[in-house]
Amino acid sequence: MSGRAQSTAVNPVSQILPAGSLRIRAPTRQHRSHRRVRLRTRWYVRPVSTSQQSPPAFATPDVHAIQGNIIGFNKDHERLVFLRFPGQHAARTFLTALEPSIANGYAVREFNDLYKEIRVRRGGERGIIQAAWTNIAFTQPGLEILAPSGLDAFPEDFRLGMAAQAAALGDVGASDPSAWLPPFTGLERQVHAMVIIGADDADDLAAAYTRLQEKVDAHGIVELGPPQDGQVRPDAFKGHEHFGYKDGISQPGIRGLTTSSKNPNASIEPGEFLIGYADEAGHVSGAPEAPEGPPPEAPSSYTPPPPLPAPMPPWAKDGSFLVYRRLRQDVLGFESFTEGASAGLGLDADQLGAKLVGRWKSGAAMEPVPALPAGVDPSLEDPSLHGHPQVLEDAQINDFAYGGDPGGDKVPRAAHVRKTNPRDQAPPGQAGSDRRRILRRGIPYGPEVERGSEQPYGGGPVPDAQDRGLLFLCYQASISRGFAFIQRVWVNNDNFPQGGDGHDPIISQEHEPRQFHLPGQASPTDMRQWVFTTGGDYFFSPSIPALKQLAAGTA
């Protein structure tokens, strides 16, 4: 699950002014048991400016204006609801009814900080306070029905959608859009909006969904099929994706809004994530830039996207582009490979899996971190399981670089986490890596593996009882510079960072069989595909003021 982002300052509890209901679990007088108390209150949020003028460079975004999942819901349960608008009037009246229930960044950030503070004081106890949040995002066809100004200035990749660019992303074969699940099957874009509901408690999730359905029915909106549910894995696997690896560790902070609890020095300019602010290069996101040539690591087939034809409209300020991909994981196929191929490579299955992913299942780094004693090689065995649990502490788990491992002897250069976040590795170097950061907000979906009754399935039809994977969600100010670049230029490119390094063994989509270069081996290792795209699209998550304007027809 995505890492917990923390604010730059903790406000008193009295300043937490939420937008729904808050659940608090408090001790009884005897302190022998616990009871749940539901506090219902009107959530008042101080007025926010509706000015839509582009801010000066390096201005700090208003956390009240942005939608909350950009900060990060961090919930155990999520439900994605896909909607289609029958017409403009229905869309606008529905949005008018829904907008007051949209959680903003302030409420989410303050709740997350309070949750962490109470959990620390209560010795790691979970579930003490609970909340349910709702956000919404729109596809290009959905925005066209709402008919705001300036849609022709939105970037081309967003306007075309994910399925239309499947070949460029490597979504071919078993990942081709023709094989995607409804409502994303094929090239016709049926989905106009996606509502994201997140909750700590499954009952609260169901209640929030019921309230949404009432609004959907009242305004004649069409819900496209059953919703897509996601949930964290149970017990000891909480925070781990279905292959078993701790997920969401390396999350950037948004400078001026959040810091990452596991990487406090890795805050990125808000213009990399939000429209209308300076990015890492000093450009204001959403404004046209001079065309750039392909970066040195790009394959010869890569064509840079066209620049924006004009500045994005004022109502787009404080919005963010959201990528959704439903990624199915062949867990037993992955495990079968690591168990079968490891011996011939002089490794055990855990070591080979860690080399492919770039971390141990616990999340421990395979590169040295400051707390690791000299002489301990974290690439040979998981140090957290062999006398060094301190490597999993928030201040340690992400405090490493690749500059001291240029050959990939500890973490192969094609390992998943190194491909997708190369850090100080050249190319692209730390500055180049920082220009490609995204805010990941994904969550696992599907049942746990039934050992002994399932078989690896590859890319064929999958029974519901075996359909599991990741609901990948990420926010960025530019899809072409963020998600699409990472997938096209780094993940699917077997010559990044250097010739012959191989494909990302986890999420590359383009080649079958794929190759992976393990240092010390004479030839690359052939791999099958274990992750398949089964749906997705590109969305725009407007600001809270913009939602009001879209609903009123004044955007």
RODO-2510 file (C-alpha; in nm, 4 decimals, decimal comma):
residues 555
     n   res          X          Y          Z
     1     m     0,0000     0,0000     0,0000
     2     s     0,1181     0,3515    -0,0560
     3     g     0,3332     0,5059     0,2132
     4     r     0,1892     0,7442     0,4689
     5     a     0,2650     1,1080     0,3901
     6     q     0,3055     1,3434     0,6835
     7     s     0,2503     1,7154     0,7111
     8     t     0,5197     1,9667     0,7870
     9     a     0,3495     2,0659     1,1121
    10     v     0,1074     1,8976     1,3512
    11     n    -0,1965     2,1037     1,4464
    12     p    -0,3965     2,0583     1,7662
    13     v    -0,6888     1,8209     1,7618
    14     s    -0,9208     2,1212     1,7901
    15     q    -0,8125     2,2298     1,4428
    16     i    -0,9237     1,9065     1,2762
    17     l    -1,2363     2,0132     1,0943
    18     p    -1,3506     1,7073     0,8983
    19     a    -1,6172     1,6558     0,6289
    20     g    -1,8241     1,3623     0,7496
    21     s    -1,8181     1,1345     1,0504
    22     l    -1,5236     1,0385     1,2671
    23     r    -1,4980     0,7167     1,4656
    24     i    -1,2979     0,7123     1,7877
    25     r    -1,2290     0,4059     1,9953
    26     a    -1,1673     0,5047     2,3552
    27     p    -1,0864     0,3039     2,6711
    28     t    -1,3480     0,2510     2,9404
    29     r    -1,2880     0,3594     3,2963
    30     q    -1,1626     0,0159     3,3848
    31     h    -0,9244     0,0146     3,0861
    32     r    -1,0071    -0,3532     3,0410
    33     s    -1,1962    -0,3254     2,7174
    34     h    -1,2690    -0,0730     2,4490
    35     r    -1,5839     0,0803     2,3148
    36     r    -1,6450     0,2678     1,9945
    37     v    -1,7812     0,6178     2,0020
    38     r    -1,9020     0,7774     1,6807
    39     l    -1,8753     1,1538     1,6880
    40     r    -2,0945     1,3204     1,4324
    41     t    -2,0363     1,6844     1,3646
    42     r    -2,0622     1,9352     1,0921
    43     w    -1,7162     1,9797     0,9488
    44     y    -1,6381     2,3417     0,8949
    45     v    -1,3476     2,4391     0,6775
    46     r    -1,2172     2,7925     0,6763
    47     p    -1,2966     2,9781     0,3521
    48     v    -1,0561     2,9240     0,0660
    49     s    -0,9743     3,1662    -0,2075
    50     t    -1,1506     3,1022    -0,5343
    51     s    -0,8894     3,2951    -0,7265
    52     q    -0,7765     3,0869    -1,0188
    53     q    -0,4773     3,2943    -1,1193
    54     s    -0,1499     3,1075    -1,1639
    55     p     0,0633     3,1568    -0,8508
    56     p     0,4162     3,2895    -0,8602
    57     a     0,6971     3,0368    -0,8859
    58     f     0,7566     2,8275    -0,5726
    59     a     0,4273     2,9330    -0,4105
    60     t     0,2769     2,6868    -0,1620
    61     p    -0,0530     2,5236    -0,2667
    62     d    -0,3601     2,5649    -0,0468
    63     v    -0,4148     2,2245     0,1102
    64     h    -0,7842     2,3102     0,1523
    65     a    -0,8242     2,3360    -0,2247
    66     i    -0,6816     2,0030    -0,3403
    67     q    -0,8625     1,6701    -0,3247
    68     g    -0,7570     1,4547    -0,0324
    69     n    -0,6245     1,1441    -0,2050
    70     i    -0,3441     1,3545    -0,3495
    71     i    -0,2242     1,3715     0,0111
    72     g    -0,3105     1,0016     0,0469
    73     f    -0,6194     0,8340     0,1960
    74     n    -0,4105     0,5449     0,3331
    75     k    -0,7195     0,3360     0,4062
    76     d    -0,7593    -0,0373     0,4564
    77     h    -1,0604    -0,0508     0,2237
    78     e    -1,1238     0,1283    -0,1052
    79     r    -1,3988     0,1169    -0,3638
    80     l    -1,3676     0,2564    -0,7163
    81     v    -1,7030     0,3442    -0,8704
    82     f    -1,7227     0,4088    -1,2451
    83     l    -1,9932     0,6466    -1,3695
    84     r    -2,1396     0,7599    -1,7006
    85     f    -2,3329     1,0861    -1,7424
    86     p    -2,6505     1,0835    -1,9533
    87     g    -2,6204     1,4559    -2,0202
    88     q    -2,4899     1,7893    -1,9002
    89     h    -2,7756     1,8798    -1,6659
    90     a    -2,7608     1,5438    -1,4866
    91     a    -2,3829     1,5653    -1,4564
    92     r    -2,3909     1,9154    -1,3103
    93     t    -2,6728     1,8541    -1,0633
    94     f    -2,5081     1,5305    -0,9496
    95     l    -2,1770     1,7108    -0,8947
    96     t    -2,3578     1,9865    -0,7036
    97     a    -2,4973     1,7223    -0,4675
    98     l    -2,1685     1,5326    -0,4368
    99     e    -1,9232     1,8206    -0,3919
   100     p    -1,9882     1,8846    -0,0177
   101     s    -1,8866     1,5241     0,0590
   102     i    -1,5518     1,5458    -0,1253
   103     a    -1,2657     1,5258     0,1244
   104     n    -1,0019     1,7942     0,0846
   105     g    -0,6303     1,7664     0,1499
   106     y    -0,6472     1,9476     0,4826
   107     a    -0,8892     1,7028     0,6462
   108     v    -0,6981     1,4016     0,5147
   109     r    -0,3576     1,5335     0,6151
   110     e    -0,4672     1,6262     0,9674
   111     f    -0,6387     1,2903     1,0177
   112     n    -0,3277     1,1043     0,9012
   113     d    -0,1078     1,2988     1,1401
   114     l    -0,3441     1,2435     1,4315
   115     y    -0,3720     0,8724     1,3495
   116     k     0,0048     0,8327     1,3546
   117     e     0,0465     1,0317     1,6781
   118     i    -0,2176     0,8295     1,8635
   119     r    -0,0854     0,5020     1,7264
   120     v     0,2662     0,5815     1,8492
   121     r     0,1377     0,6755     2,1936
   122     r    -0,0723     0,3592     2,2119
   123     g     0,2121     0,1256     2,1228
   124     g     0,1149     0,0554     1,7624
   125     e    -0,2543    -0,0113     1,8289
   126     r    -0,4671     0,0305     1,5186
   127     g    -0,8280     0,1323     1,4618
   128     i    -0,8484     0,3918     1,7389
   129     i    -0,9878     0,6604     1,5091
   130     q    -1,1547     0,5948     1,1762
   131     a    -1,2864     0,7962     0,8851
   132     a    -1,4301     0,7506     0,5363
   133     w    -1,3282     0,9764     0,2480
   134     t    -1,4645     1,0383    -0,1025
   135     n    -1,2946     1,1908    -0,4103
   136     i    -1,3842     1,2151    -0,7794
   137     a    -1,1927     1,2395    -1,1077
   138     f    -1,3022     1,2754    -1,4706
   139     t    -1,1962     1,1436    -1,8090
   140     q    -1,1798     1,3716    -2,1113
   141     p    -1,5264     1,2553    -2,2307
   142     g    -1,6640     1,3271    -1,8833
   143     l    -1,5228     1,6799    -1,8821
   144     e    -1,6599     1,7375    -2,2319
   145     i    -2,0114     1,6772    -2,0991
   146     l    -1,9536     1,9248    -1,8154
   147     a    -1,8278     2,1632    -2,0877
   148     p    -1,5801     2,3867    -1,9074
   149     s    -1,3607     2,6298    -2,0980
   150     g    -1,0128     2,5456    -2,2233
   151     l    -1,0362     2,1686    -2,2673
   152     d    -0,8446     2,1955    -2,5936
   153     a    -0,5425     2,3090    -2,3897
   154     f    -0,5305     1,9835    -2,1933
   155     p    -0,2403     1,7532    -2,2874
   156     e    -0,2830     1,5133    -2,5763
   157     d    -0,2225     1,1947    -2,3761
   158     f    -0,5084     1,2775    -2,1394
   159     r    -0,7432     1,3653    -2,4242
   160     l    -0,6684     1,0417    -2,6100
   161     g    -0,6891     0,8130    -2,3072
   162     m    -0,4902     0,5092    -2,2032
   163     a    -0,6375     0,2477    -2,4385
   164     a    -0,5624     0,4567    -2,7474
   165     q    -0,1960     0,4608    -2,6449
   166     a    -0,1752     0,0950    -2,5453
   167     a     0,0926     0,0032    -2,7985
   168     a     0,3208     0,2827    -2,6771
   169     l     0,2747     0,1636    -2,3176
   170     g     0,3405    -0,1988    -2,4124
   171     d    -0,0181    -0,3077    -2,3455
   172     v    -0,0256    -0,5759    -2,6140
   173     g    -0,0986    -0,9481    -2,6198
   174     a    -0,2689    -1,0525    -2,2974
   175     s    -0,2651    -0,6865    -2,1853
   176     d    -0,4303    -0,5515    -2,5012
   177     p    -0,7371    -0,3309    -2,4365
   178     s    -0,9527    -0,5797    -2,6271
   179     a    -0,8945    -0,8188    -2,3353
   180     w    -0,9569    -0,5599    -2,0619
   181     l    -1,2483    -0,6045    -1,8258
   182     p    -1,5625    -0,3868    -1,8438
   183     p    -1,6123    -0,0958    -1,8356
   184     f    -1,2718    -0,0415    -2,0000
   185     t    -1,2852    -0,3063    -2,2741
   186     g    -1,1756    -0,1800    -2,6146
   187     l    -1,1106     0,1697    -2,7434
   188     e    -1,4486     0,3315    -2,6812
   189     r    -1,4273     0,5283    -2,3563
   190     q    -1,7404     0,4474    -2,1570
   191     v    -1,6312     0,5904    -1,8223
   192     h    -1,6919     0,9602    -1,7560
   193     a    -1,5977     0,9733    -1,3881
   194     m    -1,4400     0,7586    -1,1196
   195     v    -1,5398     0,8042    -0,7568
   196     i    -1,2834     0,6855    -0,5023
   197     i    -1,4143     0,5891    -0,1592
   198     g    -1,1662     0,4991     0,1141
   199     a    -1,2406     0,3871     0,4696
   200     d    -1,0708     0,2292     0,7679
   201     d    -1,3749     0,0111     0,8336
   202     a    -1,5627    -0,2031     0,5811
   203     d    -1,9015    -0,1003     0,7225
   204     d    -1,8145     0,2662     0,6853
   205     l    -1,7102     0,1992     0,3252
   206     a    -2,0452     0,0357     0,2548
   207     a    -2,2320     0,3263     0,4144
   208     a    -2,0414     0,5831     0,2079
   209     y    -2,1142     0,3824    -0,1066
   210     t    -2,4847     0,3734    -0,0207
   211     r    -2,4875     0,7523     0,0149
   212     l    -2,3175     0,7810    -0,3248
   213     q    -2,5712     0,5449    -0,4842
   214     e    -2,8555     0,7589    -0,3530
   215     k    -2,7099     1,0603    -0,5345
   216     v    -2,6407     0,8548    -0,8470
   217     d    -3,0009     0,7317    -0,8591
   218     a    -3,1508     1,0723    -0,7766
   219     h    -2,9789     1,2405    -1,0717
   220     g    -3,0047     0,9649    -1,3305
   221     i    -2,6339     0,8857    -1,3423
   222     v    -2,5377     0,5425    -1,4775
   223     e    -2,3114     0,3213    -1,2677
   224     l    -2,1110     0,1046    -1,5046
   225     g    -2,1161    -0,2452    -1,3606
   226     p    -2,0138    -0,3466    -1,0111
   227     p    -1,7543    -0,1309    -0,8378
   228     q    -1,3925    -0,2396    -0,8021
   229     d    -1,2953    -0,3095    -0,4426
   230     g    -0,9470    -0,3020    -0,2992
   231     q    -0,8271    -0,3932     0,0468
   232     v    -0,4997    -0,4257     0,2294
   233     r    -0,3817    -0,7793     0,2833
   234     p    -0,4494    -0,9399     0,6226
   235     d    -0,2404    -0,9645     0,9375
   236     a     0,1333    -1,0000     0,8758
   237     f     0,0893    -0,9171     0,5066
   238     k    -0,0594    -0,5727     0,5741
   239     g     0,1202    -0,3206     0,3544
   240     h     0,2516    -0,5924     0,1191
   241     e     0,1388    -0,6523    -0,2378
   242     h     0,0398    -1,0012    -0,3547
   243     f     0,3911    -1,1156    -0,4520
   244     g     0,4702    -1,0601    -0,0841
   245     y     0,6825    -0,7437    -0,0941
   246     k     0,6348    -0,4376     0,1224
   247     d     0,4925    -0,1672    -0,1046
   248     g     0,4677     0,2108    -0,1096
   249     i     0,7919     0,2738     0,0786
   250     s     0,9506     0,5337    -0,1480
   251     q     0,6895     0,8088    -0,1663
   252     p     0,7921     1,1689    -0,2324
   253     g     0,6696     1,4533    -0,0177
   254     i     0,5045     1,7584    -0,1751
   255     r     0,7204     2,0543    -0,0769
   256     g     0,5193     2,2858     0,1453
   257     l     0,2407     2,0329     0,2008
   258     t     0,3767     1,6968     0,3164
   259     t     0,6942     1,5127     0,3971
   260     s     0,7352     1,1411     0,3515
   261     s     0,7601     0,9582     0,6836
   262     k     1,0191     0,7272     0,5269
   263     n     1,2154     0,9848     0,3296
   264     p     1,1897     1,3265     0,5000
   265     n     1,4539     1,4859     0,2777
   266     a     1,2857     1,3835    -0,0490
   267     s     1,0292     1,6595    -0,0940
   268     i     0,9576     1,7512    -0,4551
   269     e     0,8294     2,0830    -0,5908
   270     p     0,4483     2,0886    -0,6045
   271     g     0,4491     2,1599    -0,9779
   272     e     0,5471     1,7983    -1,0394
   273     f     0,2081     1,6941    -0,8986
   274     l    -0,0316     1,9905    -0,9122
   275     i    -0,1256     2,2267    -1,1947
   276     g    -0,0223     2,5907    -1,1548
   277     y     0,3004     2,5618    -0,9556
   278     a     0,6730     2,5554    -1,0195
   279     d     0,8205     2,2129    -1,0871
   280     e     1,1727     2,0849    -1,0298
   281     a     1,2959     2,2652    -1,3437
   282     g     1,1363     2,5956    -1,2441
   283     h     0,8585     2,5761    -1,5033
   284     v     0,4991     2,6373    -1,4022
   285     s     0,2996     2,3206    -1,4562
   286     g     0,0127     2,3579    -1,6994
   287     a     0,1940     2,6235    -1,9043
   288     p     0,3428     2,5534    -2,2492
   289     e     0,7136     2,4746    -2,2556
   290     a     0,9642     2,4721    -2,5365
   291     p     0,9729     2,1309    -2,7079
   292     e     1,2360     1,8988    -2,5665
   293     g     1,4294     1,6328    -2,7513
   294     p     1,4294     1,2742    -2,6304
   295     p     1,6404     1,2130    -2,3198
   296     p     1,9612     1,0142    -2,3675
   297     e     1,8159     0,6988    -2,2111
   298     a     1,5123     0,6921    -2,4439
   299     p     1,4911     0,4139    -2,7047
   300     s     1,5068     0,5108    -3,0710
   301     s     1,1324     0,4451    -3,1059
   302     y     1,0438     0,7080    -2,8437
   303     t     0,8798     1,0259    -2,9675
   304     p     0,8450     1,3073    -2,7115
   305     p     0,4848     1,4214    -2,6619
   306     p     0,3824     1,7526    -2,8179
   307     p     0,3938     2,0560    -2,5868
   308     l     0,0729     2,2065    -2,4568
   309     p    -0,0880     2,4195    -2,7296
   310     a    -0,1852     2,6901    -2,4784
   311     p    -0,1898     2,7436    -2,1005
   312     m    -0,4339     2,5160    -1,9237
   313     p    -0,7465     2,7055    -1,8113
   314     p    -0,7535     2,8831    -1,4734
   315     w    -0,9992     2,6327    -1,3249
   316     a    -0,7373     2,3554    -1,3683
   317     k    -0,5172     2,5109    -1,0965
   318     d    -0,4647     2,2795    -0,7967
   319     g    -0,5815     1,9823    -1,0039
   320     s    -0,3790     1,6727    -1,0831
   321     f    -0,3812     1,4022    -1,3496
   322     l    -0,4699     1,0586    -1,2156
   323     v    -0,3627     0,7334    -1,3797
   324     y    -0,5627     0,4202    -1,2999
   325     r    -0,4455     0,0728    -1,4014
   326     r    -0,5924    -0,2565    -1,2919
   327     l    -0,2917    -0,4880    -1,2754
   328     r    -0,3542    -0,8614    -1,2373
   329     q    -0,0732    -1,0606    -1,0703
   330     d     0,0091    -1,4243    -1,1413
   331     v     0,1421    -1,4953    -0,7925
   332     l     0,2049    -1,8664    -0,8388
   333     g     0,3708    -1,8014    -1,1749
   334     f     0,6122    -1,5606    -1,0081
   335     e     0,6811    -1,8001    -0,7218
   336     s     0,7272    -2,0921    -0,9580
   337     f     0,9895    -1,8978    -1,1489
   338     t     1,1883    -1,7862    -0,8440
   339     e     1,1832    -2,1383    -0,7004
   340     g     1,2739    -2,3064    -1,0279
   341     a     1,5356    -2,0670    -1,1634
   342     s     1,7170    -1,9718    -0,8429
   343     a     1,9310    -2,2842    -0,8017
   344     g     2,0819    -2,2516    -1,1479
   345     l     2,1771    -1,8940    -1,0645
   346     g     2,3462    -1,9785    -0,7356
   347     l     2,0682    -1,8170    -0,5292
   348     d     1,7712    -1,9279    -0,3248
   349     a     1,4158    -1,8257    -0,4130
   350     d     1,4063    -1,5355    -0,1668
   351     q     1,7342    -1,3982    -0,2980
   352     l     1,6244    -1,4187    -0,6614
   353     g     1,2899    -1,2575    -0,5836
   354     a     1,4666    -0,9746    -0,4018
   355     k     1,7008    -0,9246    -0,6976
   356     l     1,4012    -0,8968    -0,9327
   357     v     1,2103    -0,6546    -0,7118
   358     g     1,5072    -0,4648    -0,5673
   359     r     1,4093    -0,5054    -0,1998
   360     w     1,3545    -0,7888     0,0435
   361     k     0,9965    -0,8879     0,1205
   362     s     1,0178    -0,7031     0,4513
   363     g     1,0967    -0,3835     0,2618
   364     a     1,4586    -0,3851     0,3785
   365     a     1,6964    -0,2238     0,1318
   366     m     1,9583    -0,4311    -0,0488
   367     e     2,1912    -0,1315    -0,0460
   368     p     2,3573    -0,0219     0,2810
   369     v     2,1630     0,2195     0,5018
   370     p     2,3274     0,4315     0,7744
   371     a     2,2242     0,2070     1,0654
   372     l     2,3730    -0,1066     0,9104
   373     p     2,7097    -0,2026     1,0641
   374     a     3,0108    -0,2012     0,8381
   375     g     3,0869    -0,5397     0,6873
   376     v     2,7231    -0,6506     0,6624
   377     d     2,6163    -0,7060     0,3015
   378     p     2,2394    -0,6457     0,2790
   379     s     2,2222    -0,7992    -0,0684
   380     l     2,3045    -1,1524     0,0556
   381     e     2,0285    -1,1904     0,3136
   382     d     1,7557    -0,9761     0,4648
   383     p     1,9352    -0,7891     0,7456
   384     s     1,6068    -0,7263     0,9295
   385     l     1,5777    -1,1039     0,9868
   386     h     1,9404    -1,1500     1,0902
   387     g     2,0029    -0,9233     1,3842
   388     h     1,9457    -0,5804     1,2312
   389     p     1,5756    -0,4893     1,2633
   390     q     1,6721    -0,1212     1,2768
   391     v     1,6988    -0,1168     0,8965
   392     l     1,3168    -0,1173     0,8827
   393     e     1,2817     0,2021     1,0866
   394     d     1,1256     0,4938     0,9011
   395     a     1,4497     0,6918     0,9118
   396     q     1,6489     0,4001     0,7646
   397     i     1,4402     0,1942     0,5237
   398     n     1,4648     0,4417     0,2367
   399     d     1,7967     0,6122     0,3135
   400     f     2,0165     0,4689     0,0407
   401     a     2,1428     0,5464    -0,3083
   402     y     2,2716     0,3555    -0,6109
   403     g     2,5821     0,5656    -0,6790
   404     g     2,7994     0,3216    -0,4873
   405     d     2,6643     0,0251    -0,6841
   406     p     2,7103     0,1313    -1,0483
   407     g     2,7368    -0,2268    -1,1750
   408     g     2,4215    -0,3440    -0,9997
   409     d     2,6007    -0,6073    -0,7930
   410     k     2,3690    -0,5509    -0,4969
   411     v     2,0566    -0,4270    -0,6756
   412     p     2,0567    -0,5160    -1,0461
   413     r     2,0092    -0,2126    -1,2655
   414     a     1,6898    -0,3644    -1,4110
   415     a     1,5337    -0,4461    -1,0724
   416     h     1,1812    -0,3068    -1,0429
   417     v     1,2408    -0,0433    -0,7758
   418     r     1,5633     0,0701    -0,9435
   419     k     1,4007     0,0940    -1,2858
   420     t     1,1089     0,3013    -1,1588
   421     n     1,3088     0,5279    -0,9242
   422     p     1,6760     0,5322    -1,0300
   423     r     1,7681     0,7892    -0,7621
   424     d     2,1250     0,9114    -0,8163
   425     q     2,2078     0,6515    -1,0810
   426     a     2,3331     0,7951    -1,4092
   427     p     2,1486     0,8096    -1,6330
   428     p     1,9303     0,9934    -1,5430
   429     g     2,0945     1,1276    -1,2239
   430     q     1,9117     1,2533    -0,9150
   431     a     1,7724     1,5642    -1,0862
   432     g     1,6421     1,3527    -1,3746
   433     s     1,4840     1,1051    -1,1349
   434     d     1,3132     1,3829    -0,9407
   435     r     1,1463     1,5043    -1,2602
   436     r     0,9694     1,1669    -1,2921
   437     r     0,8304     1,1252    -0,9402
   438     i     0,4653     1,0305    -0,9011
   439     l     0,2333     1,0048    -0,6002
   440     r     0,1328     0,6369    -0,5817
   441     r    -0,1994     0,5693    -0,4119
   442     g    -0,2620     0,2061    -0,5036
   443     i    -0,4102    -0,0796    -0,3032
   444     p    -0,4221    -0,4587    -0,3540
   445     y    -0,7390    -0,6289    -0,4711
   446     g    -0,8597    -0,9868    -0,4766
   447     p    -0,8405    -1,2917    -0,2497
   448     e    -0,5360    -1,4502    -0,0950
   449     v    -0,3762    -1,7442    -0,2758
   450     e    -0,5246    -2,0847    -0,1932
   451     r    -0,2104    -2,2957    -0,1687
   452     g    -0,2435    -2,6398    -0,3189
   453     s    -0,5602    -2,5676    -0,5171
   454     e    -0,4359    -2,3111    -0,7704
   455     q    -0,2005    -2,3209    -1,0669
   456     p    -0,0035    -2,0474    -1,2465
   457     y    -0,2318    -1,9055    -1,5124
   458     g    -0,0219    -1,6722    -1,7264
   459     g    -0,2278    -1,4402    -1,9435
   460     g    -0,5296    -1,6638    -1,9964
   461     p    -0,8803    -1,6440    -1,8488
   462     v    -0,8797    -1,6278    -1,4719
   463     p    -1,1462    -1,7516    -1,2296
   464     d    -1,2733    -1,4847    -0,9918
   465     a    -1,1256    -1,6835    -0,7042
   466     q    -0,7782    -1,6314    -0,8530
   467     d    -0,8165    -1,2744    -0,9794
   468     r    -0,5869    -1,0689    -0,7598
   469     g    -0,3436    -0,7869    -0,8082
   470     l    -0,3022    -0,4139    -0,7626
   471     l    -0,5338    -0,1202    -0,8253
   472     f    -0,2564     0,1141    -0,9362
   473     l    -0,3372     0,4830    -0,8879
   474     c    -0,0913     0,7684    -0,9253
   475     y    -0,1129     1,1478    -0,9390
   476     q     0,1114     1,3815    -1,1381
   477     a     0,1012     1,7170    -1,3153
   478     s     0,2103     1,5573    -1,6441
   479     i     0,1236     1,2026    -1,7483
   480     s     0,3774     1,2135    -2,0301
   481     r     0,6580     1,3159    -1,7958
   482     g     0,5424     1,0921    -1,5111
   483     f     0,3720     0,7558    -1,5520
   484     a     0,3962     0,7269    -1,9309
   485     f     0,7662     0,8153    -1,9362
   486     i     0,8472     0,5685    -1,6586
   487     q     0,6606     0,2905    -1,8384
   488     r     0,7868     0,3638    -2,1891
   489     v     1,1452     0,4810    -2,1387
   490     w     1,2523     0,3016    -1,8209
   491     v     1,0317    -0,0021    -1,7506
   492     n     0,9877    -0,1439    -2,1032
   493     n     1,3350    -0,0440    -2,2256
   494     d     1,5809    -0,3335    -2,1981
   495     n     1,8694    -0,0900    -2,2581
   496     f     1,7937     0,1330    -1,9608
   497     p     1,9962     0,2372    -1,7787
   498     q     2,2636     0,0602    -1,9842
   499     g     2,2584    -0,1648    -2,2885
   500     g     2,1489    -0,5204    -2,2147
   501     d     2,0315    -0,4560    -1,8564
   502     g     1,6909    -0,6017    -1,9380
   503     h     1,3253    -0,5237    -1,8796
   504     d     1,1579    -0,4431    -1,5507
   505     p     1,0753    -0,8015    -1,4428
   506     i     0,7597    -0,6988    -1,2579
   507     i     0,5589    -0,4445    -1,4595
   508     s     0,7068    -0,4369    -1,8109
   509     q     0,4342    -0,5230    -2,0578
   510     e     0,5849    -0,5213    -2,4034
   511     h     0,8034    -0,8273    -2,4472
   512     e     0,7554    -1,2005    -2,4015
   513     p     0,9800    -1,3605    -2,3032
   514     r     1,1544    -1,0778    -2,1266
   515     q     1,5175    -1,0673    -2,0261
   516     f     1,6867    -0,9662    -1,7037
   517     h     2,0605    -0,9233    -1,6603
   518     l     2,1838    -1,0519    -1,3270
   519     p     2,5428    -0,9369    -1,2623
   520     g     2,7852    -1,2273    -1,2580
   521     q     2,5815    -1,4336    -1,5042
   522     a     2,7155    -1,4934    -1,8544
   523     s     2,3800    -1,4458    -2,0263
   524     p     2,0491    -1,2769    -1,9468
   525     t     1,7763    -1,4700    -1,7710
   526     d     1,4532    -1,5261    -1,9661
   527     m     1,1336    -1,4490    -1,7756
   528     r     0,7640    -1,4922    -1,8413
   529     q     0,5084    -1,2191    -1,7738
   530     w     0,3492    -1,2153    -1,4288
   531     v     0,1611    -0,8830    -1,4291
   532     f    -0,1114    -0,8038    -1,6837
   533     t    -0,3059    -0,4852    -1,7495
   534     t    -0,6801    -0,5588    -1,7324
   535     g    -0,8231    -0,2060    -1,7426
   536     g    -0,7531     0,1586    -1,6845
   537     d    -0,7688     0,5147    -1,8126
   538     y    -0,6436     0,8680    -1,7583
   539     f    -0,8428     1,1009    -1,5301
   540     f    -0,8225     1,4590    -1,4059
   541     s    -0,8818     1,5331    -1,0374
   542     p    -0,9979     1,8968    -1,0138
   543     s    -0,9624     2,1163    -0,7085
   544     i    -1,2528     2,1689    -0,4681
   545     p    -1,3191     2,5223    -0,6024
   546     a    -1,3071     2,3822    -0,9565
   547     l    -1,5648     2,1165    -0,8700
   548     k    -1,8010     2,3942    -0,7633
   549     q    -1,7372     2,5797    -1,0878
   550     l    -1,7869     2,2668    -1,2978
   551     a    -2,1159     2,2011    -1,1194
   552     a    -2,2355     2,5585    -1,1704
   553     g    -2,1256     2,5755    -1,5330
   554     t    -1,8895     2,8675    -1,4642
   555     a    -1,5547     2,6927    -1,5227
***
